[in-house]
């Protein structure tokens, strides 16, 4: 057995969750497995009544997430970071 992919999110267990990672071994990309991982993660969050799901994505994969229904910067919201 070998791990070929994973997806993870954190949640406040009330309203919000953020997807942090969706990773798939290169040789398994392009087969719909990343999409399946994301869809399962989203279903799990929705089943737990999480209604706001966010993520940060590299520009190269924005189309992938748009195909899953994500939108860029709704209502002009921008991420903010602190690098101490």
Buried (B, 14 or more C-beta within 10 A) or exposed (E): EEEEBEBEBEBEEEEBBBBEEBEBEEEEEEEEBBBEBBBEBBEBBEEEEBEEBEBEBEEEEEEBBEEBEBEEEEEEEEEEEEEE
